């Protein structure tokens, strides 16, 4: 991972939960519900765990369905039920969304500095839109990409590749900002710059699998950091 040359920088892509907002989504409950659905549809009990990401849970399920020869027409309704479970868990959390201190001001400053801004999240698009409106930041974004709106999700390179394309920028003209090693892996896989930000209250080290070169205390520090580059 690297930081883009400041003279080339034209856009900043942000993760959402834990980066710009504090969310009360009960991910453990959500993933537990997903696992229950999958175990009713051909996945053996105990194979999947809520400690895995939703992407891993879904990918492992598809592999096991492949191995067991589950027809595609039987998978489609299960995928739709899983999507509904994720959507519901996120939408229920919107009333309790809070701004991470200084994030909206940082976004305002970045827009005034002339940068195009985008959201790249594995959450539902409508959740992202409503959360940003709740903190008064929706108007700052050129592109908002939620779950299912990129060819493949983070951390696959296609996620940031697609974001950059919609921003009408090249990958060497953007920086990705996030609070988790999955975000860092996304930037590494795409070859774009990355800035890690701290998140209050995390129980585990978010960088245990991949530590970025640059980690700031908060997203509020990003405009000043870019000015100093």
Buried (B, 14 or more C-beta within 10 A) or exposed (E): BBBBEEEEBBBBBBBBBBBBBBBEBEBEEBBBBBBEBBBEBBBEEEEBEBEBBBBEBBEBBEEBBEEEEBEEEEBEEBBEBBBEBBBEBBBBBBEEBEBBEBBBBBBBBBBEEEBBBBBBBBBBBBBBBBBBEBBEBBEBBBBBBBBEBBEEBBBBBBBBBBBBEBBEBBBBBBBBBBBBBBBBBBBBBBEBBBBBBBBEEEEEEBBEEBEBEBBBEBBBBBBEEBEEE
